[in-house]
Structures are given as structure tokens and as C-alpha cells.
Amino acid sequence: MARRQLEAAELPERSLAALVLLRNRPASNVDWLHQRLGITQSGAVRLVDRLVALGLVRREKPPGRKEVALHVTASGEAQLEQGLKARSLAIGALVESLPTADQAKLAALISKALAGGSRERGEADVACRLCNWDACKPVCPVDASVVTESAD
């Protein structure tokens, strides 16, 4: 990941990853998030605290539930789009020297590699924590590799 592009978008990589994951799995909790980001529970709490303080994420306590659900705010969506655009520009800069046909071949090979093997849902979320999930529709190659849903 080209960190300079993300820094220009004023969104640290881990914050972008948290926003991507929370947007695509709304109402997730801190425990779920820390597992996907590979950070400690306390590190995830501090990250969420920062995102809440910036107005990018909001906490919500659903009635009858112990965990606090996390949701991306409208401001978070805007920052997320800016971060994903920076990511896309960084990737584009890496492949722009390739002819269009080679870019298509590369994309097909990457898709094939990502779809290979088998993963649990949590492993797939980790693999996709910086992806623009909308770009993988209708079928995400990583989703296609999910054989079991995680209990979390």
C-alpha cells in the first residue's frame, strides 16, 4: 500500500482498514474488529475511540445486547471514499506502464489466486480489510473461497 497516498488522504492505513471492515459488516463490535485488524483488544478500543472522536464512527447499544455496535458515519463514508480513491491511485500507478491487455491478464490472475484455496469468513475479512468491496461485485474472489462462516 502506498502510505504517502493514504497520508495525503489524511487517513492512516489502519483507520482506513477499520472503516472498510465496519462499512461492510455494519453493527460489528470491537472484539470482531480487533481480530480482523490483527491488533490487541485494547488497541482496537483506542482506534475506535479515535474514530469516534473524529466523527467517523458511532457507537450504538442495541436493546438487549451487551456489545456495542459500531457504524460508519456519513463523515466516515466520505473519508473512506477518499482513502479508497488514494489506494486506487496508488495501485493504478503500479500498473499504468502495462498495456491494457496485460492489466486485464494481471487482474484475472490475481482474482484466480485470491479465489484459490479455502478460507473461513474471518480470514477472508482479514484479506479484504483494505479492499474496495464494491469493486468486487457481483462475485468477490475471496468471498468465493469462503468455506465456513466464523462463529464471531
C-alpha positions in Angstrom: 0.0 0.0 0.0 1.4 3.4 -0.9 1.3 5.1 2.5 2.0 8.5 1.1 -1.2 8.5 -0.9 -3.2 7.4 2.2 -1.5 10.1 4.3 -2.4 12.6 1.6 -6.0 11.4 2.1 -5.4 12.1 5.8 -6.4 8.6 6.8 -3.9 6.2 8.4 -3.9 2.8 6.9 -5.3 1.0 10.0 -8.1 3.6 10.2 -9.0 3.0 6.6 -9.0 -0.7 7.2 -11.3 -0.3 10.2 -13.7 1.9 8.2 -13.7 -0.6 5.3 -14.5 -3.5 7.6 -17.1 -1.6 9.6 -18.8 -0.4 6.4 -19.1 -3.9 5.1 -20.0 -5.6 8.3 -22.3 -2.9 10.0 -23.1 -3.3 13.7 -19.8 -5.3 14.3 -18.2 -4.8 17.7 -14.7 -4.0 18.9 -13.9 -7.7 19.5 -14.7 -8.6 15.9 -12.7 -5.6 14.6 -9.5 -6.4 16.7 -9.4 -9.9 15.2 -9.7 -8.6 11.7 -7.1 -5.9 12.1 -4.6 -8.2 14.0 -4.3 -5.8 16.9 -5.0 -6.2 20.6 -8.4 -5.6 22.0 -7.2 -2.5 23.8 -5.6 -1.3 20.6 -8.9 -1.7 18.8 -10.7 0.2 21.6 -8.2 3.1 21.3 -8.6 3.1 17.5 -12.4 3.2 17.7 -12.1 5.9 20.3 -10.1 8.0 17.9 -12.5 7.3 15.0 -15.5 8.2 17.2 -13.7 11.4 18.3 -13.1 12.3 14.7 -16.8 11.7 13.9 -16.0 8.9 11.5 -17.6 6.1 13.6 -20.5 6.0 16.0 -21.3 3.5 18.8 -24.7 2.2 19.3 -26.0 -0.1 22.1 -28.8 -2.3 20.6 -31.5 -3.0 23.1 -31.0 -6.3 25.0 -27.4 -6.7 23.8 -24.2 -6.4 25.8 -21.9 -5.5 23.0 -21.7 -2.0 21.5 -22.4 -2.0 17.7 -20.1 0.2 15.5 -21.3 2.1 12.5 -19.5 4.3 9.9 -21.0 7.8 9.9 -21.6 10.0 6.9 -18.2 11.8 7.6 -16.6 8.3 7.9 -18.0 7.4 4.5 -16.6 10.5 2.9 -13.1 9.8 4.5 -13.4 6.2 3.4 -14.1 7.1 -0.2 -11.1 9.5 -0.1 -8.9 6.7 1.3 -10.1 4.2 -1.2 -9.5 6.7 -4.0 -5.9 7.2 -2.8 -5.5 3.4 -2.7 -6.8 3.1 -6.2 -4.5 5.8 -7.5 -1.5 4.0 -5.8 -2.4 0.7 -7.5 -3.0 2.4 -10.8 0.4 4.0 -10.6 1.9 0.5 -10.2 0.3 -1.0 -13.3 -0.1 2.0 -15.6 3.0 1.1 -17.6 1.5 -2.2 -18.6 -0.6 -2.5 -21.8 -4.3 -2.7 -21.2 -4.4 -6.4 -22.2 -1.7 -7.2 -19.6 -3.5 -5.3 -16.9 -6.6 -7.4 -17.7 -4.5 -10.6 -17.5 -2.9 -9.5 -14.2 -6.4 -8.8 -12.8 -7.6 -12.2 -13.9 -4.5 -13.9 -12.4 -4.9 -12.1 -9.1 -8.6 -13.0 -9.0 -7.8 -16.6 -9.6 -5.1 -16.6 -6.9 -7.4 -15.0 -4.4 -10.2 -17.5 -5.1 -7.9 -20.4 -4.7 -7.7 -22.4 -1.6 -10.3 -22.2 1.2 -10.8 -19.7 4.0 -13.1 -19.1 7.0 -15.1 -15.9 6.9 -12.7 -14.2 9.4 -9.7 -15.0 7.2 -11.5 -13.6 4.2 -12.3 -10.4 6.1 -8.6 -10.0 7.0 -7.6 -10.5 3.4 -10.1 -7.8 2.3 -9.6 -5.2 5.0 -8.3 -2.6 2.5 -10.4 -3.6 -0.5 -13.0 -1.6 -2.2 -15.7 -4.2 -1.8 -18.0 -2.6 -4.3 -15.4 -3.2 -7.0 -15.7 -7.0 -6.5 -19.3 -7.2 -7.4 -21.0 -9.4 -8.4 -18.6 -12.1 -7.1 -15.7 -11.3 -4.9 -12.9 -13.9 -5.5 -12.1 -14.0 -1.8 -15.8 -14.5 -0.9 -15.8 -17.4 -3.3 -13.1 -19.1 -1.3 -15.0 -19.0 2.0 -16.0 -22.5 3.0 -17.1 -21.8 6.6 -18.5 -18.9 8.4 -16.7 -17.9 11.5 -18.6 -18.1 14.8 -17.7 -14.5 15.6 
